[in-house]
Amino acid sequence: MATINLTRGEFLKRIADIENSPNQWKYLGSRPALVDFYAPWCGPCKSLLPKLDELAKEYEGKVDIYKVNVESEQQLADEFGIRSIPTLLFIPMEGLPQTRLGAMQKEQLREVFDRMAKS
């Protein structure tokens, strides 16, 4: 399985209904997730994509990996205050999501995914 492209509408159904519950985070997924906010012209974003695709296969059934194109989904990017790309939103099953700015190495991502998959 590769990374999954998300529109704002799909985000509202799969991740969190921030439209009807803007002040309360309630994750809708069935396993931990990562949302990569990216742009197609972004060099660091391009270098991150193959790593995320590989990890999506490796962690299939354990961690869901999504991507949101900030150019086509500007409203969603604005709602999350995305000002720098790539921005990674790590979503555990419980608690609030954590944001990380910039690309990460594959091993760093693997460490986070391992922690998320165990919780």
Buried (B, 14 or more C-beta within 10 A) or exposed (E): EEBBEBEBEBBBEBBBBBEEEEEEEEBEBEBBBBBBBBBEEBEBBBEBBEBBBBBBEBBEEEBBBBBBBBEEBEEBBEBBEBEEBBBBBBBBEEEEBEBBEEBBEBEEBBEBBEEBBEE
